[in-house]
Amino acid sequence: MTDIPRRAVSRSAKLASLPIGFAGRAALGLGKRVTGIAADVVSAEVQQRTAEHLFSVLGQLKGGAMKFGQALSVFEAALPEELAGPYRAALTKLQEAAPPLPAASVHKVIASSLGADWRERFREFDDKPSAAASIGQVHRAVWADGREVAVKVQYPGAGDALVSDLNQLSRLASLFRVLQPGLDVKPLVAELKARIVEELDYELEASAQEEFAHGYAEDDMIYVPSVVATSPRVLVTEWVDGTPLSAVIASGTEAERDAAGERMAVLHFSAPHMTDGLLHADPHPGNFRMLADGRLAVLDFGAVARVPAGMLEQIGRLTRLALDGDADGVLAGLREEGFVKPDLEIDAQAVLDYLLPILEPIASDDFRFSRAWLRAEATRLANPRSPAYQLGRNLNLPPSYLLVHRVTLGSIGVLCQLEARAGYREIVEEWLPGFTAD
């Protein structure tokens, strides 16, 4: 394979193999049950094979297909325990690994971006990628001045692949109900499609990374590596050694997981203040490392958005009103922001009861996120027989809030993977405008 498979027909065929393959494995499972093999053994085998197929197809295609898999990986904490094992492993693989681009193709991209004499810019360049992800892969190298650097190289054909994949994935929404019954994939795909094309512009990414690096230059919790060189398809930044957040999730001590969670929360709430209103919009574990000095290193700024003026203050004010029990004030604020249509008759106390469990992490001085808590909330909000589900159908998500909503959910998903305990209320009090009375 020399680049991303570009033809829409071939990519669609690979994606279409996902539901076809699942149907075939389900039929195989039925046949094995007829011959007397235990149902739980067959079910586990079918789930394992489906998970492996999912990783293989999304990883090979890269582009929007793999980016979508990475988005799903953040929410594996909400999976029912009986399904979590194989899918958790398969989706987590998508956070940091994919079949790599051959060295000859990498050299061609770098030469077209940095010039035919590109090797003169490096003392050393490792042809074996250290990470291969959705639209590009990273190589370790030594810059001409002796600095260790990470060289991010974009896959040829990434743009066409993004559009093709996201169009096709919206048609295969039913497949992902295997992972989570009731999961509504289409809005996630639509939002990804609206934002993901920005990730193709490495110069835009470099500009955002430089702004984050400047904002957190003296910070004792967050570290952002400096940009060394950039072009539209090649980005060179300082190399970062550290423990991948996925490893902290898998085998970190309680103290390590708590520290990582605290820093993730600080990044989420402090970024718009530390930068010119920027929000890091891709909170999956593959984008983070824990450094030996205790800081959280942030590695990828392809997905960054500007928060509209005044939005955070409104969020902070409504959150405080909810925790104070002011049902009428909350409903009035939600109407003003467009979450509740002006002509809709709705009970203010019911709306408050809907919101308070979601705000539990900041209702007290400290809180431990967990997979069990997330599963309980997912069940409460997604079960058609739940009063919360019925009320939620009457609420609207204004377009201006869509990205902030998705990023917040993604960050919560990572915190639940970490099962991290911290004083999240104190973090919100410090960084979320409008939350405190003054």
C-alpha positions as CSV (number, residue, x, y, z in Angstrom):
1,M,0.0,0.0,0.0
2,T,1.5,3.3,-1.1
3,D,-1.1,5.7,0.3
4,I,-4.7,5.9,1.5
5,P,-7.0,3.9,-0.8
6,R,-8.5,6.9,-2.7
7,R,-11.2,5.5,-4.9
8,A,-14.6,5.9,-3.3
9,V,-15.8,2.6,-4.7
10,S,-12.9,0.6,-3.1
11,R,-13.2,2.4,0.2
12,S,-17.0,2.0,0.3
13,A,-16.6,-1.7,-0.4
14,K,-14.2,-2.1,2.6
15,L,-16.6,-0.2,4.8
16,A,-19.5,-2.2,3.6
17,S,-17.6,-5.4,4.5
18,L,-18.2,-4.5,8.2
19,P,-21.9,-5.2,8.4
20,I,-21.6,-8.1,5.9
21,G,-18.8,-9.6,8.0
22,F,-20.8,-9.3,11.1
23,A,-23.8,-11.0,9.5
24,G,-21.6,-13.9,8.4
25,R,-20.1,-14.3,11.9
26,A,-23.6,-14.2,13.4
27,A,-24.7,-17.0,11.0
28,L,-21.6,-19.0,12.0
29,G,-22.5,-18.5,15.6
30,L,-26.0,-19.8,15.0
31,G,-24.6,-22.9,13.3
32,K,-22.2,-23.6,16.2
33,R,-25.1,-23.3,18.7
34,V,-27.0,-25.9,16.6
35,T,-24.0,-28.3,17.0
36,G,-24.0,-27.9,20.8
37,I,-21.2,-25.4,21.5
38,A,-22.0,-23.2,24.5
39,A,-23.8,-20.0,23.6
40,D,-21.5,-17.8,25.7
41,V,-18.4,-19.2,24.0
42,V,-19.9,-18.6,20.6
43,S,-21.0,-15.1,21.6
44,A,-17.5,-14.2,22.9
45,E,-15.9,-15.6,19.7
46,V,-18.3,-13.6,17.4
47,Q,-17.6,-10.4,19.4
48,Q,-13.8,-10.9,19.3
49,R,-13.8,-11.5,15.5
50,T,-16.1,-8.5,14.9
51,A,-13.8,-6.3,17.0
52,E,-10.7,-7.4,15.2
53,H,-12.5,-6.8,11.8
54,L,-13.6,-3.3,12.9
55,F,-10.0,-2.4,13.9
56,S,-8.5,-3.9,10.7
57,V,-10.9,-2.1,8.3
58,L,-10.9,1.3,10.0
59,G,-7.1,1.2,10.6
60,Q,-6.3,0.2,7.0
61,L,-8.5,2.9,5.5
62,K,-7.2,5.6,7.8
63,G,-8.8,8.9,6.8
64,G,-12.3,9.6,8.1
65,A,-12.9,5.9,8.8
66,M,-10.1,5.7,11.4
67,K,-10.9,9.2,12.8
68,F,-14.4,8.0,13.4
69,G,-13.1,4.9,15.2
70,Q,-10.9,7.2,17.4
71,A,-14.0,9.2,18.3
72,L,-15.8,6.0,19.3
73,S,-12.8,4.9,21.3
74,V,-13.3,7.7,23.8
75,F,-16.8,6.4,24.6
76,E,-15.8,2.7,25.2
77,A,-16.2,3.4,28.9
78,A,-20.0,3.5,28.4
79,L,-20.1,0.0,26.8
80,P,-21.9,-2.7,28.8
81,E,-19.4,-4.8,30.7
82,E,-20.4,-7.9,28.8
83,L,-19.4,-6.2,25.5
84,A,-16.5,-4.1,26.8
85,G,-13.6,-6.6,26.5
86,P,-13.0,-7.2,22.8
87,Y,-14.3,-3.8,21.6
88,R,-12.4,-1.9,24.2
89,A,-9.1,-3.5,23.1
90,A,-9.9,-2.9,19.4
91,L,-11.1,0.7,19.7
92,T,-8.2,1.6,22.0
93,K,-5.7,0.3,19.3
94,L,-7.1,3.0,17.0
95,Q,-5.9,5.7,19.4
96,E,-2.2,5.3,18.6
97,A,-1.7,2.7,15.8
98,A,-2.5,2.0,12.2
99,P,-0.8,0.1,9.3
100,P,2.0,2.5,8.4
101,L,2.8,4.2,5.1
102,P,5.9,2.8,3.4
103,A,9.2,4.7,3.7
104,A,9.4,5.6,0.0
105,S,5.9,7.2,0.1
106,V,7.0,9.1,3.3
107,H,10.1,10.4,1.6
108,K,8.1,11.6,-1.5
109,V,5.7,13.6,0.7
110,I,8.5,15.2,2.7
111,A,10.5,16.1,-0.5
112,S,7.4,17.7,-2.1
113,S,6.9,19.7,1.1
114,L,10.4,20.6,2.4
115,G,12.3,20.3,-0.9
116,A,14.5,17.7,-2.6
117,D,17.3,18.5,-0.1
118,W,15.1,17.8,2.9
119,R,17.6,15.3,4.4
120,E,20.0,18.2,5.0
121,R,17.6,19.6,7.5
122,F,18.0,16.5,9.7
123,R,21.0,14.9,11.3
124,E,19.0,11.6,11.6
125,F,15.6,10.4,10.4
126,D,13.9,7.1,11.4
127,D,12.0,5.6,8.5
128,K,10.0,3.5,10.9
129,P,7.0,5.5,12.2
130,S,6.6,5.9,15.9
131,A,2.9,6.3,15.5
132,A,0.5,5.9,12.5
133,A,-2.9,7.5,12.9
134,S,-5.9,8.7,10.9
135,I,-4.6,11.2,8.4
136,G,-0.9,11.1,9.0
137,Q,2.0,9.3,10.8
138,V,4.8,10.5,13.0
139,H,8.5,9.8,12.6
140,R,11.3,10.4,15.1
141,A,14.2,12.4,13.9
142,V,17.0,14.8,14.9
143,W,16.9,18.3,13.5
144,A,20.0,20.0,12.1
145,D,20.5,21.9,15.4
146,G,20.5,18.7,17.4
147,R,17.0,18.8,18.8
148,E,15.0,15.6,18.8
149,V,11.8,16.2,16.8
150,A,8.6,14.5,15.7
151,V,7.9,14.7,12.0
152,K,4.2,14.4,11.1
153,V,3.6,13.4,7.5
154,Q,0.2,13.5,5.9
155,Y,-1.0,10.5,3.9
156,P,-1.4,11.1,0.2
157,G,-5.1,11.2,-0.7
158,A,-6.2,12.1,2.8
159,G,-8.7,14.8,1.8
160,D,-10.6,12.6,-0.7
161,A,-10.6,9.8,1.8
162,L,-12.1,12.0,4.6
163,V,-15.1,13.0,2.5
164,S,-15.7,9.5,1.1
165,D,-15.5,7.8,4.5
166,L,-17.7,10.2,6.4
167,N,-20.4,10.0,3.6
168,Q,-20.3,6.2,3.7
169,L,-20.2,5.9,7.5
170,S,-23.4,7.9,7.8
171,R,-25.1,5.2,5.8
172,L,-23.8,2.4,8.1
173,A,-25.1,3.8,11.3
174,S,-26.9,0.6,12.2
175,L,-23.6,-1.3,12.5
176,F,-22.4,0.7,15.5
177,R,-25.5,-0.3,17.5
178,V,-23.5,-3.5,17.9
179,L,-21.2,-1.4,20.1
180,Q,-23.9,0.5,21.9
181,P,-27.6,0.0,21.3
182,G,-29.3,3.3,20.8
183,L,-26.1,5.0,19.7
184,D,-27.0,7.8,17.2
185,V,-24.0,7.9,14.9
186,K,-25.3,10.3,12.2
187,P,-25.0,13.5,14.3
188,L,-21.4,12.5,15.3
189,V,-20.5,11.9,11.7
190,A,-22.0,15.2,10.6
191,E,-20.1,17.1,13.2
192,L,-16.9,15.3,12.3
193,K,-17.4,16.1,8.6
194,A,-17.9,19.8,9.4
195,R,-14.7,20.1,11.4
196,I,-12.3,17.4,10.2
197,V,-11.2,19.0,6.9
198,E,-9.5,21.6,9.0
199,E,-7.1,18.9,10.2
200,L,-5.7,18.6,6.7
201,D,-4.0,22.0,6.9
202,Y,-0.8,21.4,8.9
203,E,0.0,25.1,8.8
204,L,-3.3,25.9,10.5
205,E,-2.4,23.3,13.1
206,A,1.0,24.7,13.6
207,S,-0.5,28.2,14.3
208,A,-2.8,26.7,16.9
209,Q,0.0,24.7,18.5
210,E,2.2,27.8,18.8
211,E,-0.6,29.7,20.5
212,F,-1.1,26.9,23.0
213,A,2.7,26.6,23.6
214,H,2.9,30.3,24.3
215,G,-0.1,30.2,26.7
216,Y,1.2,27.3,28.7
217,A,4.9,28.1,28.5
218,E,5.3,28.6,32.3
219,D,2.5,26.2,33.4
220,D,3.2,23.5,36.0
221,M,0.5,21.1,34.8
222,I,0.3,21.4,31.0
223,Y,3.2,21.1,28.5
224,V,2.9,21.9,24.7
225,P,6.0,21.2,22.5
226,S,7.2,24.0,20.2
227,V,6.8,24.0,16.5
228,V,10.1,23.6,14.6
229,A,9.0,23.8,10.9
230,T,5.8,23.5,8.9
231,S,4.3,23.1,5.5
232,P,0.8,22.1,4.4
233,R,1.5,18.4,4.6
234,V,4.5,18.1,6.9
235,L,4.7,19.4,10.5
236,V,7.9,19.2,12.6
237,T,7.7,19.8,16.4
238,E,9.9,19.1,19.4
239,W,9.9,15.4,20.4
240,V,8.2,14.5,23.7
241,D,9.1,11.4,25.8
242,G,6.5,10.3,28.2
243,T,4.0,7.7,29.2
244,P,1.0,7.4,26.8
245,L,-2.3,8.2,28.4
246,S,-3.6,4.8,27.1
247,A,-0.9,3.1,29.2
248,V,-1.9,5.2,32.3
249,I,-5.5,4.0,31.7
250,A,-4.5,0.4,31.3
251,S,-1.9,0.0,34.1
252,G,-1.3,3.2,35.9
253,T,-1.5,3.5,39.7
254,E,-4.5,5.2,41.3
255,A,-2.4,8.3,42.0
256,E,-1.1,8.4,38.4
257,R,-4.7,8.1,37.0
258,D,-6.0,10.8,39.4
259,A,-3.2,13.2,38.4
260,A,-3.8,12.6,34.7
261,G,-7.5,13.2,35.1
262,E,-6.9,16.4,37.0
263,R,-4.7,17.7,34.3
264,M,-7.1,16.7,31.6
265,A,-9.8,18.8,33.3
266,V,-7.5,21.7,33.8
267,L,-6.7,21.7,30.0
268,H,-10.3,21.5,29.1
269,F,-11.4,24.5,31.2
270,S,-8.3,26.6,31.2
271,A,-7.5,26.6,27.4
272,P,-9.8,29.4,26.3
273,H,-8.3,31.6,29.0
274,M,-4.7,30.6,28.4
275,T,-5.1,31.2,24.6
276,D,-7.2,33.5,22.6
277,G,-10.4,31.6,23.2
278,L,-9.1,28.3,21.7
279,L,-10.5,24.9,22.8
280,H,-8.5,21.7,22.3
281,A,-11.2,19.6,20.4
282,D,-9.7,16.1,20.1
283,P,-9.5,14.6,23.7
284,H,-8.7,11.0,22.9
285,P,-5.8,9.3,24.8
286,G,-3.5,9.0,21.8
287,N,-3.0,12.8,21.9
288,F,-1.5,12.9,25.4
289,R,1.5,11.8,27.4
290,M,2.3,12.0,31.1
291,L,5.8,13.5,31.6
292,A,8.3,12.5,34.3
293,D,7.8,15.9,36.0
294,G,4.1,15.3,36.4
295,R,2.9,17.5,33.5
296,L,0.4,16.5,30.8
297,A,1.9,16.8,27.4
298,V,-0.5,17.7,24.6
299,L,0.7,16.4,21.2
300,D,-2.0,17.1,18.5
301,F,-3.7,20.4,17.6
302,G,-5.3,19.4,14.3
303,A,-8.7,19.8,15.9
304,V,-9.0,23.1,17.6
305,A,-11.9,25.5,17.7
306,R,-12.6,29.0,18.9
307,V,-15.2,29.4,21.6
308,P,-17.9,32.0,20.7
309,A,-17.7,35.1,22.9
310,G,-19.8,34.9,26.0
311,M,-20.6,31.2,25.7
312,L,-18.5,30.0,28.6
313,E,-19.9,32.6,30.9
314,Q,-23.5,31.5,30.0
315,I,-22.5,27.9,30.7
316,G,-21.0,28.8,34.0
317,R,-24.0,30.9,35.1
318,L,-26.5,28.2,34.2
319,T,-24.4,25.5,35.9
320,R,-24.3,27.5,39.1
321,L,-28.1,28.2,39.0
322,A,-28.7,24.4,38.6
323,L,-26.5,23.5,41.5
324,D,-28.2,26.2,43.6
325,G,-31.6,24.5,42.8
326,D,-33.0,27.5,40.8
327,A,-35.2,25.6,38.5
328,D,-37.0,28.6,37.0
329,G,-33.7,30.4,36.4
330,V,-32.2,27.4,34.7
331,L,-35.3,27.0,32.4
332,A,-35.3,30.7,31.5
333,G,-31.6,30.6,30.7
334,L,-32.0,27.5,28.5
335,R,-34.8,29.2,26.6
336,E,-32.6,32.3,26.1
337,E,-29.7,30.2,24.7
338,G,-32.0,28.1,22.4
339,F,-31.9,24.8,24.3
340,V,-35.7,25.0,24.8
341,K,-38.0,26.4,22.1
342,P,-39.9,29.5,23.1
343,D,-43.4,28.0,22.6
344,L,-42.6,24.7,24.4
345,E,-44.4,24.1,27.7
346,I,-42.1,22.2,30.0
347,D,-41.8,21.7,33.7
348,A,-38.9,23.6,35.2
349,Q,-38.3,21.1,38.0
350,A,-38.3,18.2,35.6
351,V,-35.5,20.0,33.6
352,L,-33.5,20.5,36.8
353,D,-33.9,16.9,37.7
354,Y,-32.7,16.0,34.2
355,L,-29.5,18.1,34.6
356,L,-28.4,17.5,38.2
357,P,-27.1,13.9,37.8
358,I,-25.0,15.1,34.9
359,L,-23.5,17.8,37.2
360,E,-22.7,15.4,40.0
361,P,-18.9,15.6,39.4
362,I,-18.9,19.3,40.4
363,A,-21.6,19.2,43.0
364,S,-19.1,18.3,45.8
365,D,-15.5,19.1,46.6
366,D,-14.2,15.9,44.9
367,F,-15.5,13.2,42.7
368,R,-14.3,9.9,41.1
369,F,-15.3,9.3,37.5
370,S,-15.9,5.7,36.6
371,R,-17.2,3.5,33.9
372,A,-20.1,2.5,36.1
373,W,-21.2,6.1,36.5
374,L,-21.0,6.7,32.8
375,R,-22.9,3.6,32.0
376,A,-25.6,4.6,34.5
377,E,-25.9,8.0,32.9
378,A,-26.0,6.6,29.4
379,T,-28.8,4.3,30.4
380,R,-30.7,7.0,32.1
381,L,-30.5,9.3,29.1
382,A,-30.8,6.8,26.3
383,N,-33.4,4.3,27.6
384,P,-36.8,5.1,25.8
385,R,-38.6,4.1,29.0
386,S,-36.7,6.6,31.1
387,P,-38.3,10.0,32.0
388,A,-35.0,11.6,31.3
389,Y,-35.1,10.2,27.8
390,Q,-38.6,11.5,27.2
391,L,-37.6,15.0,28.4
392,G,-34.4,15.0,26.5
393,R,-36.3,14.6,23.2
394,N,-37.8,18.0,23.8
395,L,-34.5,19.7,24.3
396,N,-32.5,21.2,21.5
397,L,-28.8,21.5,21.0
398,P,-28.0,24.9,19.4
399,P,-25.4,24.6,16.6
400,S,-23.0,27.0,18.3
401,Y,-22.8,24.6,21.3
402,L,-22.3,21.4,19.3
403,L,-18.5,21.3,19.3
404,V,-18.2,22.3,23.0
405,H,-20.8,19.6,23.8
406,R,-18.9,16.9,21.9
407,V,-15.5,17.9,23.4
408,T,-17.0,17.9,26.9
409,L,-18.4,14.5,26.4
410,G,-15.1,13.2,25.0
411,S,-13.2,14.6,28.0
412,I,-15.7,12.9,30.4
413,G,-15.2,9.7,28.5
414,V,-11.4,9.8,29.1
415,L,-11.9,10.7,32.7
416,C,-14.1,7.7,33.1
417,Q,-11.5,5.5,31.4
418,L,-9.0,6.8,33.9
419,E,-11.4,6.4,36.8
420,A,-9.9,9.6,38.0
421,R,-10.7,11.3,41.3
422,A,-10.0,15.1,41.8
423,G,-11.4,18.3,43.0
424,Y,-13.2,19.1,39.7
425,R,-15.4,21.7,41.3
426,E,-12.4,23.8,42.3
427,I,-11.1,23.6,38.7
428,V,-14.4,24.8,37.4
429,E,-14.5,27.6,40.0
430,E,-11.1,28.8,38.9
431,W,-11.5,28.6,35.1
432,L,-15.2,28.7,34.1
433,P,-16.4,32.3,34.0
434,G,-19.9,32.9,35.4
435,F,-19.8,29.9,37.7
436,T,-18.9,31.8,40.9
437,A,-21.2,34.6,42.1
438,D,-18.6,37.3,41.5
